[in-house]
Amino acid sequence: MPESGTRLNPTTDFLEQRLQRPSPQITGVWVDGAIATNPTAGDILADTGALTVGEYVFAFLLVAMGLTSSGRLRIEHRNAANAANLAAQTFPIGADSVLEPVFPTKISIVEGERIRVLAGTSITGDVEVSILYARLVG
């Protein structure tokens, strides 16, 4: 048993905290996008790349810094050909804000599908996005 405060896997710890339940037997992955300055609508800010078949949990860190007006970020679940959305959710984001949306249920992924985050509108300022995910096993 680790000592109190010891973090074995920050991604798994984050997912467990946000989901408010333990996530046994998973290893988390953190996809961190670079800081994007003045992204335009449609710019991809973070992308998991093609995933393997399985059930996953996802969480996101959406950070805006110094925006001069509000904007929108869009999370998309893409098909294996990366040609169409299977599902999407748009989030408003304002100046100096942090959003931590978590999908509170497991999502089934078919071989080659991906999750990505893009600018839903043109944004003036800096935006940084991370996708944290884990494939459930066992």
C-alpha positions as CSV (number, residue, x, y, z in Angstrom):
1,M,0.0,0.0,0.0
2,P,1.5,3.4,-1.0
3,E,2.1,6.1,1.6
4,S,-0.6,8.7,1.9
5,G,-0.1,11.3,-0.8
6,T,2.0,9.0,-3.0
7,R,0.8,9.2,-6.6
8,L,1.4,6.0,-8.6
9,N,-0.2,7.2,-11.8
10,P,-1.5,10.8,-12.0
11,T,-3.8,10.0,-15.0
12,T,-5.5,7.1,-13.2
13,D,-5.7,9.2,-10.0
14,F,-7.3,12.0,-11.8
15,L,-9.9,9.7,-13.5
16,E,-10.7,8.0,-10.2
17,Q,-11.2,11.4,-8.5
18,R,-13.4,12.7,-11.2
19,L,-15.4,9.5,-11.6
20,Q,-15.6,9.2,-7.8
21,R,-14.9,5.5,-7.9
22,P,-11.8,3.3,-8.1
23,S,-10.5,2.3,-11.5
24,P,-8.8,-1.1,-10.8
25,Q,-6.4,-2.6,-13.3
26,I,-6.1,0.4,-15.6
27,T,-3.1,2.4,-16.9
28,G,-3.9,6.0,-17.9
29,V,-2.6,7.9,-20.9
30,W,-2.2,11.7,-21.0
31,V,-2.4,13.3,-24.4
32,D,-1.3,16.9,-24.0
33,G,-1.9,19.4,-26.7
34,A,0.5,22.3,-27.1
35,I,-0.7,25.8,-26.2
36,A,-2.6,27.1,-29.2
37,T,-2.5,30.8,-29.8
38,N,-5.5,32.3,-31.6
39,P,-6.8,28.9,-32.9
40,T,-9.4,29.1,-35.7
41,A,-12.6,27.1,-35.9
42,G,-11.8,23.5,-36.7
43,D,-8.2,23.6,-35.5
44,I,-7.4,20.3,-33.8
45,L,-6.1,20.9,-30.3
46,A,-5.6,17.3,-29.0
47,D,-6.2,13.9,-30.6
48,T,-5.8,10.4,-29.2
49,G,-4.9,9.0,-32.5
50,A,-6.4,5.7,-33.6
51,L,-7.4,3.6,-30.5
52,T,-7.5,-0.2,-30.1
53,V,-10.9,-1.9,-29.6
54,G,-12.1,-1.8,-26.0
55,E,-14.0,0.1,-23.3
56,Y,-12.5,3.4,-22.2
57,V,-13.0,6.2,-19.7
58,F,-12.2,9.7,-20.8
59,A,-11.5,13.0,-19.0
60,F,-10.4,16.4,-20.4
61,L,-8.6,19.5,-19.2
62,L,-9.7,22.5,-21.3
63,V,-7.8,25.7,-20.3
64,A,-8.2,29.2,-21.7
65,M,-5.7,31.9,-20.9
66,G,-6.2,35.6,-21.7
67,L,-9.1,35.2,-24.0
68,T,-10.5,38.5,-25.2
69,S,-13.9,37.0,-25.9
70,S,-15.6,33.7,-25.2
71,G,-15.3,30.8,-27.5
72,R,-16.2,27.1,-27.9
73,L,-14.3,23.9,-27.7
74,R,-15.7,20.7,-29.2
75,I,-15.0,17.1,-28.1
76,E,-15.6,14.6,-30.9
77,H,-15.7,10.8,-31.0
78,R,-14.6,10.0,-34.6
79,N,-15.2,6.8,-36.7
80,A,-12.4,4.5,-37.7
81,A,-11.9,6.3,-41.0
82,N,-11.7,9.6,-39.2
83,A,-14.3,10.9,-41.6
84,A,-17.3,11.5,-39.5
85,N,-18.4,12.1,-35.9
86,L,-20.1,9.3,-34.0
87,A,-20.8,11.8,-31.1
88,A,-19.8,15.3,-30.2
89,Q,-20.2,17.8,-27.4
90,T,-19.5,21.5,-27.5
91,F,-18.4,23.5,-24.4
92,P,-18.3,27.3,-24.0
93,I,-15.0,28.6,-22.6
94,G,-14.3,32.1,-21.3
95,A,-11.2,34.2,-20.4
96,D,-8.9,32.5,-17.9
97,S,-11.1,29.5,-17.4
98,V,-10.5,25.8,-16.7
99,L,-13.1,23.1,-17.6
100,E,-12.7,19.4,-16.5
101,P,-15.4,17.5,-18.3
102,V,-15.4,13.8,-17.6
103,F,-17.5,11.2,-19.4
104,P,-18.8,9.4,-16.3
105,T,-19.4,6.1,-18.1
106,K,-17.3,3.7,-20.2
107,I,-17.3,4.3,-23.9
108,S,-17.0,1.4,-26.3
109,I,-14.4,2.0,-29.0
110,V,-14.1,0.1,-32.3
111,E,-10.6,-0.5,-33.7
112,G,-9.3,2.7,-35.2
113,E,-11.8,5.2,-33.7
114,R,-10.4,8.3,-31.9
115,I,-11.3,11.1,-29.6
116,R,-10.3,14.6,-30.4
117,V,-10.8,18.2,-29.2
118,L,-11.0,21.1,-31.6
119,A,-11.8,24.8,-31.6
120,G,-15.5,25.0,-32.2
121,T,-15.1,28.8,-33.0
122,S,-12.2,31.0,-33.7
123,I,-10.7,32.0,-30.3
124,T,-8.5,35.1,-29.6
125,G,-6.0,34.1,-26.9
126,D,-4.3,30.9,-25.7
127,V,-6.0,27.5,-25.3
128,E,-4.4,24.3,-24.0
129,V,-6.2,21.0,-24.0
130,S,-5.4,17.6,-22.6
131,I,-7.2,14.3,-23.1
132,L,-6.8,11.8,-20.2
133,Y,-8.0,8.3,-20.9
134,A,-7.7,4.7,-19.8
135,R,-8.6,1.4,-21.5
136,L,-10.5,-0.8,-19.0
137,V,-9.3,-4.3,-18.6
138,G,-10.5,-7.3,-16.7
